Structure formats: C-alpha cells, structure tokens
Amino acid sequence: MIDDGIRPCLPYTRPRGKKGYLRKSEFHYDSKRNVYLCPNGQELRYSTTNKQDYRKYKSNGAKCAGCPLLAQFTQSRNHVKVITRHIWQDYLDQAEAIRLTPENKEIYARRKETVERSFGDAKEKCGMRWTTLCGKAKMSMQAMLTFAALNLKKLACWTWESPEPA
C-alpha cells in the first residue's frame, strides 16, 4: 500500500509480553547486518523463518549466561533469547509512524464509527459470530453475502428521502 501511495489505516495492537522483561522495542535492529542488538551489546543473529513469515533471531546462550540483564531477558534454561520479526516489518513500522500523524489520528477516531461498526453489525445482526458452514469457500460466500446485504442497507439509507413534515 505504501509503495502504491496509499496511506494505511491499520488497527493498533498494544505490545504484548511478560511484566518485568525487556520488550522487543528495547532491542535495536541493525538492518545492514540483519541482527538485533540487546541493551548490553550482544547480538541476536538470524536463525530461521517460520511458516507465518516471521524471522527468528536468537542470542548466544553461552555469552548471555553471565549477563546482568539475564533476569529481565529470558527464563530459558539455556539462556537463549528469541525475538521474532515479520518479513514486512519495515512497512509495519512506516504504517505505525503514519498512524501517529495528526491526519491519521482523526481517521483512527472515525474508525469506530465506520469500519468497526460494520463488523460489529455483521457479528451481532447478521450471524457472523458463529457459522454452521465448513470450508473456506462456503465461509467466503457467507461473508460476501452478509457484507453485500450490509452495503445494500447503507445504500438504501443514503438514498432514502425523509418525509416532509405536514
């Protein structure tokens, strides 16, 4: 989207993790060397990419065993910290920076009135909370019919002429 000149408006999710542990944001990513650097200066090197398109970066357990930050770092018995990074993380970071601009803050304030309301109506009024259908094709059909019906409802409301008071 960003490469095509479209400004993204992705939903915000709070960072997750255990309390008392270092967050991923406290590690520095070096894009030239493709490594993460911990606050103590040790490298977390690229290990593998999983099926969900996340790259895994692992620390050297032997070097981290004597680290003063180990208690905030990991509970692993072999003292290895693993950080995941999505293959499109650079774009996600750009989208996050765009989210914090004044223009996008206004757009996010309207999300609850537009996008989220449509999904809420679909779940509560049109049976999208549960389904009795099996398979991707049948679910896709149900979702398309549901949102087509919601779009027709919106169109009817937009074109409806209110009666003139007598």
C-alpha positions in Angstrom: 0.0 0.0 0.0 2.8 2.4 0.9 4.6 1.8 -2.3 1.4 2.5 -4.2 0.9 5.8 -2.5 -2.0 4.6 -0.3 -1.9 5.7 3.3 -2.6 2.7 5.6 -5.0 2.8 8.5 -4.2 -0.5 10.3 -5.6 -1.3 13.7 -3.4 -0.7 16.7 -2.4 -3.5 18.9 -0.7 -3.0 22.2 2.7 -4.6 22.7 2.5 -7.9 24.5 4.9 -9.6 26.8 5.5 -10.5 30.4 5.9 -7.8 33.0 9.4 -7.2 34.2 11.0 -8.4 30.9 12.7 -6.3 28.2 10.4 -5.5 25.3 11.3 -6.0 21.7 11.4 -2.3 21.3 14.3 -2.1 23.7 16.4 -4.1 21.3 18.0 -2.3 18.4 17.6 -3.8 14.9 20.6 -3.3 12.6 19.3 -3.7 9.1 22.7 -3.7 7.4 23.9 -6.7 9.4 20.4 -8.2 9.9 20.9 -8.6 13.6 19.2 -7.4 16.8 21.4 -5.8 19.5 20.4 -6.2 23.1 20.8 -3.3 25.6 24.0 -5.0 26.8 25.6 -5.0 23.3 25.2 -8.7 22.5 23.9 -9.8 19.0 20.8 -11.8 18.3 21.6 -13.5 15.0 19.1 -14.6 12.3 18.1 -18.2 12.8 15.2 -19.2 10.6 11.9 -18.0 9.1 8.7 -19.8 10.1 5.6 -20.5 8.0 3.9 -17.4 9.3 6.6 -15.2 7.7 8.4 -14.3 11.0 12.2 -14.3 11.1 13.6 -15.6 14.4 16.7 -14.0 15.9 18.4 -15.9 18.7 21.1 -14.9 21.2 24.2 -16.9 22.1 23.3 -18.7 25.4 27.0 -19.1 26.4 27.6 -15.3 26.1 24.4 -14.4 27.8 24.8 -16.7 30.8 26.7 -14.1 32.8 24.8 -11.1 31.7 23.5 -8.8 34.4 20.2 -8.3 32.5 19.6 -12.1 32.2 16.7 -12.0 34.7 14.9 -9.3 32.5 16.0 -11.1 29.3 14.6 -14.7 29.4 13.5 -17.6 31.6 15.1 -20.1 29.2 17.3 -22.7 30.8 19.9 -22.4 28.0 19.9 -18.6 28.4 18.7 -18.0 24.8 16.5 -15.0 23.9 14.4 -15.3 20.8 12.9 -12.3 19.0 10.6 -12.5 16.0 10.4 -10.0 13.2 7.9 -10.1 10.4 9.3 -10.1 6.9 7.3 -6.9 6.2 8.2 -5.2 9.5 9.8 -2.2 7.7 6.4 -1.4 6.2 4.6 -2.0 9.5 7.0 0.4 11.2 6.2 3.0 8.5 2.5 2.4 9.0 2.9 2.9 12.7 4.7 6.2 12.1 1.9 7.3 9.8 -0.7 6.3 12.5 0.8 8.9 14.8 0.5 11.8 12.4 -2.3 14.4 13.2 -4.2 13.5 9.9 -4.3 9.8 10.8 -5.3 10.4 14.4 -8.5 11.9 13.0 -9.0 8.9 10.8 -8.5 6.5 13.7 -11.1 8.4 15.7 -13.6 7.7 12.9 -12.7 4.0 12.6 -15.1 3.1 15.5 -17.9 4.8 13.6 -17.2 3.2 10.2 -15.2 0.1 9.9 -15.6 -1.3 13.4 -19.4 -0.6 13.3 -19.8 -2.6 10.1 -18.0 -5.6 11.6 -20.0 -5.3 14.8 -23.3 -5.2 12.9 -22.2 -8.2 10.9 -21.4 -10.1 14.1 -24.5 -9.1 16.1 -27.2 -8.7 13.5 -26.2 -11.0 10.6 -24.9 -14.1 12.3 -21.1 -13.7 11.7 -20.2 -14.6 15.2 -20.6 -18.3 14.6 -21.2 -20.4 11.5 -22.5 -23.8 10.7 -20.7 -23.9 7.4 -17.4 -25.8 6.8 -14.7 -24.8 4.4 -13.1 -21.6 3.1 -15.3 -21.4 0.0 -18.6 -21.6 2.0 -17.4 -19.1 4.6 -16.3 -16.7 1.9 -19.7 -17.0 0.3 -21.4 -16.3 3.6 -19.1 -13.3 4.3 -19.7 -11.8 0.8 -23.5 -12.2 1.0 -23.5 -10.7 4.5 -21.4 -7.6 3.6 -23.4 -7.2 0.3 -26.6 -7.1 2.4 -25.0 -4.5 4.7 -23.8 -2.4 1.8 -27.3 -2.5 0.3 -28.7 -1.4 3.7 -26.2 1.5 3.7 -27.1 2.5 0.1 -30.8 2.4 1.0 -30.2 4.7 4.0 -28.2 7.1 1.9 -30.9 7.4 -0.9 -33.9 7.4 1.5 -35.8 10.7 1.3 -37.3 11.6 4.7 -41.0 12.5 4.5 -41.8 16.2 4.5 -43.5 17.4 7.7 -47.1 18.4 7.1 
